[in-house]
Amino acid sequence: MLATKVGLNWRGGQPFRDSRRERIAAEVEASLRRLGTDWIDICQVHWPDPETPISETAETLVRLFEQGKIRAIGVSNFSRDQMHEFRQVARIHTAQPPFNLFERESENLLLPYCAWHSIAAFAYGPICRGLLSGRTRSDTTFSGDDLRKTDPKFQQPRYGLYLQAVAELDRFARDNYGKRVIHLALRWVLDQPGVTAALWGARRRSQLEPLDEVMGWRLDAGALREIDRILRNHVKDPVGAEFMAPPPRTVRSSSSEAASLQPSL
């Protein structure tokens, strides 16, 4: 099954949100060409674009769906209200919110909305960019374009508090299940109401090894309460995934800058 995203553009090597009709159509055609296929199984909008009407984005995806170029319509990083507005024009088959033990903004509104309207919810970042892997330390450094360089959770003194929570979660997992924190974090996401799948990104085959320890067991109500207690004790000022959002598309006064975007449309 092939899944990809649309709704981003680039200027000077930096991404920005762009969900205009012509941009999405061009991205889908480019994806079909690169992938060597006649259709995409799931086409998702990366981020809501505040400068493009949601109805325009939805209408574009409906047209591509009717043409058979995409077989399911998805949104990513949309709020419940934005999804509701989108659904006035197009059916949403999938939603992709950030969701993990430390980034839980979706659990009270968005996930129940997905469950009620039969929208498959693909939780991304289930181990919070490695923070819940149990492998990061206080002296771990991040280089290049690593998102953790700008993630507030990885900046001291907050980083130290998150690491304390990870250490206690790891002890809880070992003492009660014979597992490690990475298995606990993934199991927690999968056990949450409304979650269809936890998206797991791996660059090497060895990174898939923890998955065997995630299946075949569940967290009961008592375990969920204890996990919440651990989080409350250590993370007094939680932050979400807002830092990852690319900037919106802005209207440029320079004709040369505007012209530079034309080849990508």
MARTORTOR-430089 format. One line per field, with one value per residue (C-alpha): residue number from 1; residue in three letters; chain; x, y, z. Coordinates in Angstrom, 3 decimals, always signed. Example, Ala and Ser with C-alpha at 12.3 -4.5 7.8 and 13.67 -1.06 7.14 Angstrom:
BEGIN
seq	1, 2
type	ala, ser
mol	A, A
px	+12.300, +13.670
py	-4.500, -1.060
pz	+7.800, +7.140
***
This chain:
BEGIN
seq	1, 2, 3, 4, 5, 6, 7, 8, 9, 10, 11, 12, 13, 14, 15, 16, 17, 18, 19, 20, 21, 22, 23, 24, 25, 26, 27, 28, 29, 30, 31, 32, 33, 34, 35, 36, 37, 38, 39, 40, 41, 42, 43, 44, 45, 46, 47, 48, 49, 50, 51, 52, 53, 54, 55, 56, 57, 58, 59, 60, 61, 62, 63, 64, 65, 66, 67, 68, 69, 70, 71, 72, 73, 74, 75, 76, 77, 78, 79, 80, 81, 82, 83, 84, 85, 86, 87, 88, 89, 90, 91, 92, 93, 94, 95, 96, 97, 98, 99, 100, 101, 102, 103, 104, 105, 106, 107, 108, 109, 110, 111, 112, 113, 114, 115, 116, 117, 118, 119, 120, 121, 122, 123, 124, 125, 126, 127, 128, 129, 130, 131, 132, 133, 134, 135, 136, 137, 138, 139, 140, 141, 142, 143, 144, 145, 146, 147, 148, 149, 150, 151, 152, 153, 154, 155, 156, 157, 158, 159, 160, 161, 162, 163, 164, 165, 166, 167, 168, 169, 170, 171, 172, 173, 174, 175, 176, 177, 178, 179, 180, 181, 182, 183, 184, 185, 186, 187, 188, 189, 190, 191, 192, 193, 194, 195, 196, 197, 198, 199, 200, 201, 202, 203, 204, 205, 206, 207, 208, 209, 210, 211, 212, 213, 214, 215, 216, 217, 218, 219, 220, 221, 222, 223, 224, 225, 226, 227, 228, 229, 230, 231, 232, 233, 234, 235, 236, 237, 238, 239, 240, 241, 242, 243, 244, 245, 246, 247, 248, 249, 250, 251, 252, 253, 254, 255, 256, 257, 258, 259, 260, 261, 262, 263, 264, 265
type	met, leu, ala, thr, lys, val, gly, leu, asn, trp, arg, gly, gly, gln, pro, phe, arg, asp, ser, arg, arg, glu, arg, ile, ala, ala, glu, val, glu, ala, ser, leu, arg, arg, leu, gly, thr, asp, trp, ile, asp, ile, cys, gln, val, his, trp, pro, asp, pro, glu, thr, pro, ile, ser, glu, thr, ala, glu, thr, leu, val, arg, leu, phe, glu, gln, gly, lys, ile, arg, ala, ile, gly, val, ser, asn, phe, ser, arg, asp, gln, met, his, glu, phe, arg, gln, val, ala, arg, ile, his, thr, ala, gln, pro, pro, phe, asn, leu, phe, glu, arg, glu, ser, glu, asn, leu, leu, leu, pro, tyr, cys, ala, trp, his, ser, ile, ala, ala, phe, ala, tyr, gly, pro, ile, cys, arg, gly, leu, leu, ser, gly, arg, thr, arg, ser, asp, thr, thr, phe, ser, gly, asp, asp, leu, arg, lys, thr, asp, pro, lys, phe, gln, gln, pro, arg, tyr, gly, leu, tyr, leu, gln, ala, val, ala, glu, leu, asp, arg, phe, ala, arg, asp, asn, tyr, gly, lys, arg, val, ile, his, leu, ala, leu, arg, trp, val, leu, asp, gln, pro, gly, val, thr, ala, ala, leu, trp, gly, ala, arg, arg, arg, ser, gln, leu, glu, pro, leu, asp, glu, val, met, gly, trp, arg, leu, asp, ala, gly, ala, leu, arg, glu, ile, asp, arg, ile, leu, arg, asn, his, val, lys, asp, pro, val, gly, ala, glu, phe, met, ala, pro, pro, pro, arg, thr, val, arg, ser, ser, ser, ser, glu, ala, ala, ser, leu, gln, pro, ser, leu
mol	A, A, A, A, A, A, A, A, A, A, A, A, A, A, A, A, A, A, A, A, A, A, A, A, A, A, A, A, A, A, A, A, A, A, A, A, A, A, A, A, A, A, A, A, A, A, A, A, A, A, A, A, A, A, A, A, A, A, A, A, A, A, A, A, A, A, A, A, A, A, A, A, A, A, A, A, A, A, A, A, A, A, A, A, A, A, A, A, A, A, A, A, A, A, A, A, A, A, A, A, A, A, A, A, A, A, A, A, A, A, A, A, A, A, A, A, A, A, A, A, A, A, A, A, A, A, A, A, A, A, A, A, A, A, A, A, A, A, A, A, A, A, A, A, A, A, A, A, A, A, A, A, A, A, A, A, A, A, A, A, A, A, A, A, A, A, A, A, A, A, A, A, A, A, A, A, A, A, A, A, A, A, A, A, A, A, A, A, A, A, A, A, A, A, A, A, A, A, A, A, A, A, A, A, A, A, A, A, A, A, A, A, A, A, A, A, A, A, A, A, A, A, A, A, A, A, A, A, A, A, A, A, A, A, A, A, A, A, A, A, A, A, A, A, A, A, A, A, A, A, A, A, A, A, A, A, A, A, A, A, A, A, A, A, A
px	+0.000, +1.385, +0.738, +2.149, +1.426, +0.749, +0.484, +4.075, +6.198, +9.782, +11.488, +15.233, +15.390, +12.822, +9.311, +6.115, +2.463, +0.823, -2.465, -3.660, -5.477, -2.673, +0.013, -1.760, -2.521, +1.121, +2.378, +0.132, +1.222, +4.871, +4.335, +2.625, +5.521, +8.236, +6.494, +5.719, +2.069, -1.387, -2.802, -1.886, -3.683, -3.714, -3.078, -2.837, -2.559, +0.579, -0.694, -3.681, -2.792, -4.282, -4.005, -5.947, -9.638, -10.102, -12.944, -10.515, -8.136, -10.980, -12.491, -9.130, -8.752, -12.316, -11.546, -8.393, -10.368, -13.054, -10.360, -8.972, -5.578, -6.000, -8.046, -8.340, -8.299, -6.385, -5.391, -2.456, -2.081, -5.659, -7.728, -11.177, -12.823, -10.672, -11.577, -15.243, -14.964, -13.116, -15.840, -18.481, -16.889, -15.070, -15.036, -11.953, -10.721, -7.612, -6.199, -2.586, -2.040, +1.097, +0.326, +2.450, +2.812, +4.262, +2.158, -1.460, -3.399, -5.395, -6.879, -9.813, -11.228, -9.608, -9.409, -13.026, -14.070, -12.218, -13.798, -17.303, -16.958, -15.111, -11.893, -8.757, -6.324, -2.619, -0.694, +2.716, +5.718, +4.727, +8.172, +8.394, +11.408, +13.361, +12.738, +10.728, +13.218, +15.261, +18.426, +18.797, +20.888, +21.448, +24.671, +23.233, +23.919, +21.876, +23.325, +22.408, +18.683, +17.655, +14.277, +15.380, +17.645, +14.515, +12.141, +11.500, +11.366, +15.047, +16.172, +17.387, +16.116, +12.905, +14.887, +16.127, +12.571, +11.458, +14.442, +13.457, +9.974, +11.466, +13.661, +10.708, +8.530, +11.318, +11.463, +7.689, +7.800, +10.611, +9.077, +5.536, +5.890, +9.497, +9.565, +11.392, +10.084, +10.012, +7.645, +5.500, +5.266, +4.145, +1.703, +0.215, -0.493, -2.066, -4.295, -5.792, -9.407, -9.667, -6.121, -5.957, -2.178, +1.052, +3.327, +6.813, +9.656, +12.750, +15.844, +17.471, +16.022, +17.446, +15.232, +12.169, +13.268, +11.291, +8.015, +8.009, +7.815, +4.846, +2.281, +0.366, -0.283, -2.237, -2.123, -4.928, -6.680, -4.352, -1.273, -2.703, -3.340, +0.219, +1.655, -0.369, +0.903, +4.512, +3.985, +2.308, +5.137, +7.903, +6.439, +4.794, +4.830, +4.269, +4.721, +3.265, +4.435, +3.616, +7.271, +7.240, +4.662, +6.107, +5.296, +2.261, +2.523, +2.849, +2.148, +5.467, +5.776, +8.877, +8.006, +11.286, +10.420, +6.952, +8.379, +10.803, +7.882, +6.341, +8.367, +7.158, +3.469
py	+0.000, +3.390, +6.443, +9.907, +13.515, +16.783, +20.417, +21.548, +23.772, +24.992, +28.374, +28.657, +25.051, +25.643, +24.127, +26.103, +25.119, +25.305, +23.474, +25.394, +23.456, +23.716, +22.765, +19.586, +18.517, +18.999, +17.074, +14.096, +13.955, +14.107, +11.327, +9.089, +9.607, +8.974, +5.933, +4.479, +3.839, +4.823, +5.569, +6.355, +4.357, +7.113, +10.785, +12.987, +16.751, +17.474, +20.475, +22.809, +25.829, +28.946, +30.917, +28.408, +27.710, +24.216, +23.775, +24.329, +21.695, +19.238, +19.835, +19.166, +15.835, +14.843, +15.473, +13.361, +10.640, +10.651, +10.468, +7.337, +8.894, +8.495, +5.860, +7.390, +10.965, +11.827, +14.799, +15.228, +17.674, +18.942, +19.903, +18.462, +21.678, +21.767, +18.162, +18.964, +21.813, +19.556, +16.911, +19.356, +18.917, +15.573, +12.355, +11.873, +8.288, +8.766, +11.247, +11.424, +13.305, +13.387, +11.202, +9.627, +9.555, +13.075, +14.645, +13.867, +16.802, +14.500, +12.205, +14.330, +15.720, +14.465, +10.727, +10.482, +12.425, +9.948, +6.986, +8.459, +9.160, +5.931, +7.749, +5.634, +7.366, +6.815, +8.104, +9.400, +9.906, +7.125, +7.219, +11.024, +11.355, +8.802, +10.324, +7.239, +4.810, +4.819, +5.493, +9.260, +10.649, +14.089, +14.417, +13.162, +15.683, +16.300, +17.624, +18.586, +18.990, +16.819, +18.092, +17.568, +20.606, +22.792, +20.529, +22.219, +18.800, +18.290, +21.614, +21.852, +22.074, +20.551, +17.751, +16.505, +16.246, +14.232, +11.901, +11.360, +10.361, +7.990, +6.351, +5.737, +4.470, +2.073, +0.744, +0.317, -1.609, -3.899, -4.563, -5.243, -6.657, -7.606, -4.980, -1.717, +1.826, +1.657, -1.332, +0.381, +3.579, +1.759, -0.461, +2.620, +4.274, +1.125, +0.703, +4.194, +4.411, +5.624, +4.722, +2.523, +2.234, +3.605, +4.716, +3.347, +4.856, +2.724, +3.311, -0.009, -3.503, -3.725, -0.811, -3.009, -5.544, -3.961, -4.660, -8.319, -7.197, -4.902, -7.481, -10.034, -8.016, -4.973, -2.305, -2.577, +0.333, +0.206, +0.412, +3.368, +5.210, +4.559, +5.787, +8.990, +9.437, +9.098, +11.681, +14.159, +13.834, +14.607, +16.640, +19.681, +21.817, +19.508, +20.829, +19.470, +19.026, +22.572, +23.361, +21.037, +23.046, +24.632, +28.330, +29.296, +30.473, +34.268, +36.772, +38.185, +41.675, +40.833, +39.710, +37.814, +35.733, +35.013, +33.981, +31.603, +29.495, +28.990, +25.938, +23.983, +24.607
pz	+0.000, -1.013, +1.149, +0.561, +1.427, -0.345, +0.692, +1.152, -1.051, -0.726, -0.867, -0.420, +0.721, +3.500, +3.487, +3.876, +3.781, +0.358, -0.238, -3.267, -5.969, -8.507, -5.989, -4.850, -8.421, -9.405, -6.360, -7.071, -10.705, -9.616, -7.063, -9.607, -11.968, -9.385, -7.937, -11.346, -10.510, -11.762, -8.319, -4.721, -2.033, +0.617, -0.151, +2.932, +3.389, +5.435, +7.409, +7.187, +5.070, +6.711, +3.447, +1.329, +2.020, +3.392, +0.893, -1.997, -0.683, -0.091, -3.542, -5.171, -3.401, -4.271, -7.938, -7.750, -5.956, -8.648, -11.323, -9.672, -9.004, -5.245, -3.427, +0.040, +1.326, +4.471, +6.577, +8.949, +11.844, +11.395, +14.429, +15.015, +13.805, +10.668, +9.952, +10.420, +7.904, +5.465, +5.766, +4.552, +1.104, +1.138, +3.079, +5.238, +5.286, +7.440, +9.943, +11.085, +14.373, +16.522, +19.514, +22.223, +26.004, +25.999, +23.205, +24.036, +22.629, +20.337, +22.965, +24.181, +20.930, +17.752, +18.446, +19.675, +16.561, +14.347, +16.120, +15.852, +12.122, +11.206, +10.293, +10.612, +12.979, +12.281, +15.305, +14.322, +16.591, +19.048, +20.682, +20.499, +18.189, +20.183, +23.602, +24.606, +23.108, +26.312, +24.335, +24.644, +27.498, +28.994, +26.986, +23.685, +20.904, +17.776, +14.555, +10.994, +10.336, +13.310, +14.553, +18.136, +17.865, +18.018, +19.954, +23.358, +24.994, +24.181, +25.677, +29.265, +31.933, +30.495, +28.821, +32.184, +33.523, +30.503, +30.948, +34.595, +33.436, +30.860, +33.502, +35.838, +32.985, +32.077, +35.657, +35.657, +32.370, +33.592, +37.012, +35.771, +32.272, +31.721, +28.947, +28.321, +27.972, +24.164, +24.296, +26.929, +24.875, +21.734, +23.622, +25.306, +21.940, +20.502, +23.565, +23.325, +22.084, +18.511, +17.448, +14.348, +14.021, +15.441, +12.618, +13.103, +11.123, +10.605, +8.500, +9.345, +9.743, +13.273, +14.343, +13.825, +16.449, +19.358, +17.558, +18.610, +22.241, +21.639, +20.566, +22.634, +25.791, +26.932, +29.621, +32.162, +33.881, +36.886, +34.679, +32.775, +36.045, +37.228, +33.938, +34.264, +37.826, +36.672, +33.961, +36.342, +38.849, +36.378, +33.520, +35.079, +31.938, +28.940, +25.414, +22.211, +18.640, +17.506, +16.849, +13.828, +11.880, +8.717, +8.303, +6.237, +2.678, +2.636, -0.123, -1.323, -2.707, -4.740, -8.260, -8.492, -5.418, -6.757, -10.091, -8.428, -7.265, -10.670, -11.749, -8.717, -9.348
***
